[in-house]
Amino acid sequence: MKKIIISSLLFGLFYNSCAQKNPKNTQLELKPIEVNSNNIHKAYFASGCFWCVEAIYESIIGVQDVVSGYSGGDTNDPTYGLVNTKLTGHAETIEVIYNPDEITFSNLLDVYFGSQNISQINGQGPDMGPQYRSIIFYQNDNQKKIINAKINQIEGSTEVNVAAEVYPFRKFWVAEKYHQDFKKNNPNHPYIKNISNPRFKNFKFKFEDLIKDE
């Protein structure tokens, strides 16, 4: 009987601890941090491996630069190794620096939803785990409204549940140098050939009108 009681108490403590650490429970209570200025606009998306997502957004008109990194968790100074332990709360994330006169936040969201499996939870394709989960970060109430409106429209018209979580933006940590422009610098890498290139090709077919002239 004592063992049952102790086990129940331990389970309760473990459950409460996990609930407190779950980013989805805590992040949404925080106020977003605005980083956009009159001259520079930035957007933050997590959508599986950042090697894939970085290349997609770099090809879009109006996008000036894309940086791979980590966001969504509470651990300071995360590294690739730490994030892969699945204990930091962070997901592989990209920072998109863009010209709002050439491309809008709404356009970037269309690319986001149109370049992934929107219903896949905790991953994209073969990359599985919370570090690969889909997250859209908003910086203000207007962005949040745009995000939720698009999710409602998708779910209402397709009857598919959108797996992407919606978080207030708080902090972006730049990933290690070798992750930056990985697809461009490593065209013969097996992952790029077998996973990233097919995903990019599928995106390009859908959004041909948004692709930069080569």
Secondary structure, 3 states (H helix, E strand, C coil): CHHHHHHHHHHHHHHHHHHHHCHHHHHHHCCCCCCCCCCCEEEEEEECCHHHHHHHHHCECCEEEEEEEEECCCCCCCCHHHHCCCCCCCEEEEEEEECCCCCCHHHHHHHHHHCCCCCCCCEECCEECHHHCEEEEECCHHHHHHHHHHHHHHHHHHCCCCCCEEEECCCCEECCHHHCCHHHHCCCCHHHHHHHHHHHHHHHHHCHHHECCC
